[in-house]
Each structure stands twice: as C-alpha cells, then as structure tokens.
Amino acid sequence: MAELVFEKLYTDSSNTLSDVCIGNEPDNTITKFFIEAHRQGSRLGGVTLSNYDNINWQHSNCLMTSQNVSDIGVKTFPQIGAIGFYTLKYETRSLILAPIYTKSKKYAAPLMTVEDLDGTLRITFTDPEGATYECYRVVVRTGYFAEEYVTYEPVIYIPSPTDAGLYSVSAFGYLNEQLASQESDIQYITVAGEVGA
C-alpha cells in the first residue's frame, strides 16, 4: 500500500506570509497555497504551453478553509489535480480534500451585505446578472459549528451570535430549491459576547 506524504506549511508566531505549496490542475491552472495571519490563502494562475515564467497570479477565495489553521499541505497528481489537507488551529485532527478544486458548473453567487444592528444581523441579497434566485441559505460559522437560515425574501434579519468570537457569514442562492449557486464572498463579524458568557 502506498503512503500519501504531503509537504507541510506551518504557521509561526510572527503572522507573516509563509512559504507556498503549488497545486497543478489537469487544465493547466496553477494554484499557490500559503498561510498568512493564521489563515489559508490562495492565488490562481494559468500556464500556457508549459511556460511557468511570469504567471499572472489572481486573488482567489480560500479553497480549503476560511478558518484559522495551524498547518496545510498540498500534493499534485496529473490526472486528478491538487489534493490537500489542513489542520484547524488548536485541533489535532487534519481534514483531507481530494481534490481541492472542483469545477462543477454552478450559477454565480448572490451579492450579500451584512450589517450589525446591535444584536441583530441584517443581510441583504442582490442577484447577479443572469440569475434570479427564489431563496437564499445563510451560513454563520465559527470553527466546526454553524447555524443556517433560509429566506425567500431579499432581506433577512437574524439574531447575532451570543458567544464571543470571529464568525464567517456566507450565502448560497437556489433556483427551484434545488439548483445551487456558488458560495458568496465570505464576510467576517466579530462578536464581543454577553457579559459573563
């Protein structure tokens, strides 16, 4: 049985940009994975005719996780693409993504704004060009815990989390309650928490 070995990147106390791991996809897309300020970051680039010089790197959403990590690793397979793992900060168990980057055809993500109204979050959706969503699913996440809300209106009011911490907020749009959009840009909120909580 063959052993799968990853090259690891670790965070350090300085919160500076670490080294990078490179994932090479079958369609010649190159992804640069790194850790910056304890978060996994990604940059996408393309290769033409095996020319790896002067790659134009473009910002990308986090492809593995938006949570704080202690280490990540990536390994590339020519037919599959990049396989990776990450370990959340303060966790000992790692999660493996195989493959990391899947190119399933999905509709464009809804645009989302999040406003904190003193204990209530107001989330407003705007449909992208070419899609009119019937409903939206909002995910408010911290670590492994998440709360989800569904609305059929372009504005939803939800209670702010009560526990102190950093929360990510993202959304998906749905057509016919089945066809999903891509995930929206992730926004972050910091909750001070209740006194004595």
N, C-alpha and C positions, 0 to 999 in steps of 0.2 A: 504494500500500500504506500503510495507517495505521500509525502508530507508537504503541506502548504505553508511556506515561510514568507512572511512579509518583512519589508524594510520599514522600521518604525520611525515615527517622528514624535518627540516628546515635547510637552510644554516646559517652559522654565519660569523662574520667578520674575524675570525682567519683563515679561509680556511683550517681547519683541518678536518680529517675524522670524519664524524658524526656517529650517531648510524645507525643501519641497519634495514631494513624490509626484511622479508623472504617470498618468494613465493614458494609454494609446488605444483609441477605439477602432473597430473594424472599418469605419467610414473615414479614417484619417483625421478625426477630431482628436486633439490633444488636450488633456485636462491637467492643470497644475494644481495639486492639493497641498495645503500648508496649514499651519496653526498660527494664529495671530490673536493676541489677547485672550488666550484660552479657548478660542472658537476655531472651528474648521472653516477655512476659506477655499474658494475655487476660482480659477481663471480658465477660460476656454480659448483655444486657438486652433487654427487649421493648418494642415500641411499639404503642399502642392508638389507633386512629382518627387516625393521623398526629400524635399528641401526643408530641413529643420532650422535653417537660419532665418532670422528676422521674423519670427512668429508674432503676429499681432494678437496679444492677449486681451481678451474681453472679460469684464466682470461677470460673474455667474452667481446665482443663489447657491447656498450651501447644498451640495449634492448628497452629503452623508447625514449630517445633523446640524441643527441650529443651536444645540445646547453646548454648554462648556464641556471640553474634553481634556483628558489627561494624555492621550496619545491616539494616533491614527496610523494607518499603513495601507499601502496600495500595491497591487501586483497586476500586471497586464498579461492577458492571453490573446493571441492574434485573432482567433475566431469569436471569442466571447466579449473581449474588451476588458475594462478595468474591474477588478474585484477588490473590495476594501474592507477594512474593519475600523471601528472606533471604540474607545472606552470613555464613557462619561466620567467627568471629574468626580472624585470620591466614590467611584464604583470599581469593583474588581472584575466584573464580567464584561467581556467585549461582545459587540454585535458585528456580524459579517453581512455585507451587502454583495450579492452575486447575481447580476452585475450591478455596479453602482449606478450607471447611467442607462436608463431605459428610454427609448424614443417612441413610446406609444403615442398615437395620434389623439390629441385632446384639444378641446376648444381653448381659446385664450382665457386667461384668468380674469375674474372681475376686478375692477379697481376698488380699493377699500380705504376708507379713512376711519381712524379710531380717535374718539375724543373722550377724555376722562371728565365726567361731570360730578365730581365729589361723591363717589360711592356707586356711580352708575357709568357704564361704558355705552356711548352711542356710536354705533357702527353704521356707516353709510356706504352703499354699494353703487357703483356706476358700471353698466355693462360695456364690454369692449365692442369695437366695431365688428359686426358680423355675427353677434350672438346676443340673444335676449333671454336671460335666464328666468326660469319660473320660480326657483327657490335657491337659497344660499345656506351653506353649512359653515358655521364659525367654529374654529377650534382654538381654545385658550389653554396653553400648555406650560407646565413647569416640570422639568425632569421627565419621569415616566408617567406623570399624572396629567390628565386633560379633561376639560369639560367641553361639551359640544352643544351648540344651539342651532336650530333650524328656523328660518323665517321665509315667508312668501312675500314679504314687503322689502323695498329697497333700503329701509332704515330699521334697525333693531336696537332695543335698549336691553342691556343685560347687567346683572349685578357685578361690580368689581370683585375680584378675589379678596378674601378677608385675610389670608395668611401673607405675611411679608415675603417679598422675593421678586425676581425678574420673571416675567411671563411673556411668551410669544403669542401673538394673535395672527391667525391666517384664515383664509376662507376659500371655499370652492363654490362654483355655480353649477346648477343642474338644469338640464332640459328633460322634460318628461319624467322627472325624478329618477332618471337612470343614467343619462349621458353626462359625465362629469367634466368640468373644466380642469385646467392646470391649477396648481395651488397659487394663490395670490402672493404678492410680496409679503414677507413676514415683517410685522411691526412688533416692537417691544414696549412693554409698560413695566414700570417699577412700582410695586405696592409697598407702602410703609407698614401696613398691617394694623390691626387693632391693638390698643394698649393692653398689655397682659396676655396677648395671643401667643 
